[in-house]
Amino acid sequence: MKYLVTGGAGFIGSHLVDALIVKGHQVIVIDNLSTGKKSNLNPRAKFYKKDIHNYKSIKPFFAGMDGVFHLAAMPSVQLSIVHPLESHDINANGVLNVLMAAKEAGARRLVFSSSCAVYGDSDGKILKKENMKAAPKSPYALHKYIGEEYAKLFSDLYGVETVNLRYFNVYGPRMAESGPYSGVIKIFLKQKADGKPFTITGDGKQIRDYVFVEDVARANILAMRSKKAGKGEIINIGSGKNYSVNQLADLIGGPKKYIAPRAEMRHALADISKAKSLLGWQPMISLEKGLKLI
Ligand code: UD1
């Protein structure tokens, strides 16, 4: 099969490209290299440096594609709060451009990388289920929600099959080293290596669900071919296990330093029963094991 991966030079996208190539698929990557890196790119993928907010410039690359994986994004909750216009341009308008290009090219299915940030605080409920009301707390979360709604609309209106995967906290090799795109696991590992204390935001009791990047890549491939999905379903992709930031720090092991809290959702734990029933997916790498693979 021929697949187009937007954001295929990025952290998650590049693992997906690797998995597709191992399975013998032909892969085209479009990526503007804003957070992605050429060094992440599988040499057997065809790469084009393109920006998803320019519809005309990306459209030609969708011709002849069997399916599209849309991962290109400005993937930072905190950055979107400071730069809502840029976030909207990439995380909302960009999805529309990619959906439109997929539709025009006659691609059968598009798998969209969304985020558990869409849930927001869910009336204090820790366990997030797909039928809960969306309550975005940041521009990033709102834009991902808009993307999901567009994907569903394109299925209803135009018959493009779509699946929305709501990722929880993805970690693994090739995570951003530093800056706003760097996740807490990478930050803590670097702090440990540098002999510094872990910087814990707020009281550290906030809960996250950490899912290994190769498990996420596999979920995408299953979502592309599942016969039980394709009409804009929302599907959680997490480990189903919860860790507070304090527990994560204890697992990695080292001294803690408490810093100011962030404007962010308090708790996120995935109910992964829908992923099991619709995709036949479940995570294979535990956090304890995954930490050793970074
Ligand atoms: C992450 C993702 C985002 C995704 C979202 C889903 C990153 C950078 N962002 O956001 O793309 O959509 O999950 O909810 O991976 N923390 C500390 N100390 C630090 C850094 C962070 O205690 O030095 C805390 C944060 O306040 C947060 C938790 O660790 O409570 C996780 O933070 P982070 O890895 O940045 O991810 P999210 O903000 O959850």
Residues whose N, C-alpha, C, O or C-beta is under 5 A from the ligand:
A	BS01	UD1	P75 S76 V77 S115 C116 A117 Y167 F168 N169 V170 P180 Y181 S182 G183 V184 I185 I187 T199 I200 T201 Q206 V245 R262
